[in-house]
Amino acid sequence: MSNPFEQADREYYVLRNAEEQYSLWPAAIPFPTGWEIAFGPAVKASCQLYIEETWVDMRPKSLRSLLG
């Protein structure tokens, strides 16, 4: 059995949590509580591009709010 997180030919979601952090998640696997779909389902490369273009500040939302 291959790793579902490493399959380029499958569909994925881009998930976002309350701290506005992103995760690439296989569409075939239920995603964890506390995360919502930000993009997808789409092929892995499209999801990765979405993350690269969207998540430009890696700091959690709470830290960005604290520091301004």
Backbone as CSV, one residue per row, in Angstrom:
resi,resn,N_x,N_y,N_z,CA_x,CA_y,CA_z,C_x,C_y,C_z
1,MET,0.844,-1.188,0.000,0.000,0.000,0.000,0.885,1.246,0.000
2,SER,0.597,2.167,-0.886,1.407,3.383,-0.964,0.847,4.474,-0.054
3,ASN,1.692,5.423,0.242,1.334,6.534,1.119,0.350,7.466,0.401
4,PRO,-0.861,7.687,0.944,-1.847,8.531,0.262,-1.433,10.007,0.184
5,PHE,-0.452,10.410,0.974,0.022,11.789,0.950,1.080,12.017,-0.128
6,GLU,1.498,10.961,-0.794,2.579,11.049,-1.779,2.150,10.661,-3.190
7,GLN,0.875,10.650,-3.469,0.383,10.203,-4.769,-0.011,11.404,-5.631
8,ALA,0.800,11.721,-6.607,0.591,12.904,-7.448,-0.638,12.778,-8.344
9,ASP,-1.089,11.562,-8.617,-2.206,11.364,-9.541,-3.570,11.326,-8.851
10,ARG,-3.622,11.592,-7.578,-4.879,11.593,-6.817,-5.332,13.024,-6.551
11,GLU,-6.585,13.165,-6.136,-7.097,14.492,-5.791,-6.801,14.800,-4.326
12,TYR,-6.583,16.092,-4.085,-6.269,16.594,-2.750,-7.126,17.812,-2.454
13,TYR,-7.174,18.152,-1.176,-7.733,19.417,-0.719,-6.599,20.229,-0.108
14,VAL,-6.765,21.524,-0.133,-5.948,22.398,0.696,-6.839,22.755,1.878
15,LEU,-6.382,22.431,3.064,-7.130,22.724,4.277,-6.528,23.935,4.974
16,ARG,-7.360,24.646,5.743,-6.900,25.797,6.527,-7.486,25.673,7.927
17,ASN,-6.674,25.981,8.940,-7.167,25.935,10.316,-7.453,27.353,10.825
18,ALA,-7.869,27.468,12.060,-8.238,28.759,12.641,-7.061,29.726,12.708
19,GLU,-5.849,29.214,12.683,-4.644,30.059,12.716,-4.189,30.430,11.305
20,GLU,-5.032,30.096,10.304,-4.755,30.369,8.896,-3.463,29.703,8.413
21,GLN,-3.254,28.486,8.911,-2.169,27.638,8.447,-2.781,26.640,7.461
22,TYR,-2.015,26.219,6.483,-2.524,25.383,5.404,-1.907,23.994,5.439
23,SER,-2.668,23.038,4.902,-2.219,21.660,4.821,-2.742,21.032,3.538
24,LEU,-1.933,20.216,2.921,-2.326,19.440,1.752,-2.875,18.115,2.261
25,TRP,-4.102,17.751,1.826,-4.757,16.579,2.393,-5.401,15.740,1.296
26,PRO,-5.181,14.433,1.287,-5.806,13.565,0.279,-7.332,13.637,0.361
27,ALA,-7.978,13.806,-0.771,-9.439,13.933,-0.807,-10.140,12.657,-0.350
28,ALA,-9.475,11.517,-0.463,-10.079,10.236,-0.101,-10.089,9.974,1.408
29,ILE,-9.444,10.832,2.179,-9.341,10.620,3.623,-10.080,11.747,4.343
30,PRO,-10.951,11.417,5.308,-11.628,12.477,6.065,-10.596,13.385,6.744
31,PHE,-10.848,14.681,6.684,-9.873,15.595,7.284,-10.192,15.830,8.759
32,PRO,-9.182,16.231,9.531,-9.343,16.350,10.978,-10.236,17.531,11.390
33,THR,-10.840,17.387,12.544,-11.651,18.443,13.135,-10.800,19.697,13.319
34,GLY,-11.412,20.847,13.061,-10.706,22.106,13.225,-10.120,22.643,11.929
35,TRP,-10.249,21.892,10.861,-9.757,22.314,9.552,-10.943,22.466,8.611
36,GLU,-10.818,23.397,7.646,-11.845,23.583,6.637,-11.204,23.561,5.256
37,ILE,-12.008,23.284,4.258,-11.498,23.245,2.887,-11.310,24.671,2.380
38,ALA,-10.109,24.975,1.935,-9.798,26.269,1.351,-9.740,26.192,-0.168
39,PHE,-9.440,24.997,-0.699,-9.287,24.807,-2.140,-9.413,23.329,-2.465
40,GLY,-9.979,23.043,-3.624,-10.039,21.678,-4.102,-11.433,21.113,-4.026
41,PRO,-11.564,19.867,-4.456,-10.481,18.943,-4.763,-9.830,19.268,-6.100
42,ALA,-8.556,18.967,-6.175,-7.766,19.198,-7.375,-6.538,18.301,-7.333
43,VAL,-5.835,18.213,-8.458,-4.610,17.423,-8.478,-3.588,18.063,-7.538
44,LYS,-2.666,17.262,-7.093,-1.693,17.690,-6.084,-0.929,18.947,-6.507
45,ALA,-0.496,19.008,-7.765,0.279,20.163,-8.233,-0.525,21.457,-8.140
46,SER,-1.807,21.413,-8.449,-2.654,22.607,-8.350,-2.817,23.037,-6.899
47,CYS,-2.961,22.078,-6.009,-3.078,22.393,-4.585,-1.786,23.003,-4.053
48,GLN,-0.660,22.446,-4.461,0.629,22.986,-4.025,0.812,24.411,-4.528
49,LEU,0.413,24.684,-5.758,0.506,26.030,-6.303,-0.396,26.991,-5.533
50,TYR,-1.593,26.553,-5.200,-2.503,27.375,-4.397,-1.853,27.760,-3.066
51,ILE,-1.251,26.783,-2.398,-0.595,27.059,-1.118,0.549,28.052,-1.302
52,GLU,1.373,27.853,-2.313,2.505,28.755,-2.562,2.041,30.188,-2.811
53,GLU,0.942,30.348,-3.530,0.445,31.685,-3.866,-0.350,32.327,-2.734
54,THR,-0.947,31.527,-1.866,-1.851,32.032,-0.841,-1.180,32.218,0.519
55,TRP,-0.351,31.273,0.905,0.229,31.281,2.255,1.569,31.993,2.201
56,VAL,1.510,33.311,2.104,2.726,34.098,1.923,3.369,34.500,3.251
57,ASP,2.603,34.474,4.327,3.137,34.772,5.662,2.913,33.548,6.532
58,MET,3.983,32.841,6.837,3.886,31.566,7.537,3.557,31.692,9.024
59,ARG,3.572,32.907,9.541,3.261,33.070,10.963,1.788,32.771,11.224
60,PRO,1.479,32.132,12.358,0.073,31.894,12.698,-0.685,33.216,12.844
61,LYS,-1.980,33.179,12.626,-2.815,34.380,12.700,-2.670,35.092,14.037
62,SER,-2.626,34.341,15.136,-2.512,34.957,16.460,-1.213,35.742,16.598
63,LEU,-0.136,35.260,16.040,1.133,35.974,16.110,1.114,37.213,15.216
64,ARG,0.549,37.081,14.021,0.434,38.254,13.127,-0.388,39.348,13.789
65,SER,-1.484,38.962,14.457,-2.353,39.932,15.137,-1.615,40.604,16.296
66,LEU,-0.817,39.837,17.009,-0.074,40.353,18.147,0.999,41.337,17.724
67,LEU,1.684,41.036,16.638,2.793,41.861,16.187,2.380,42.957,15.204
68,GLY,1.171,42.870,14.704,0.666,43.905,13.794,1.042,43.775,12.392
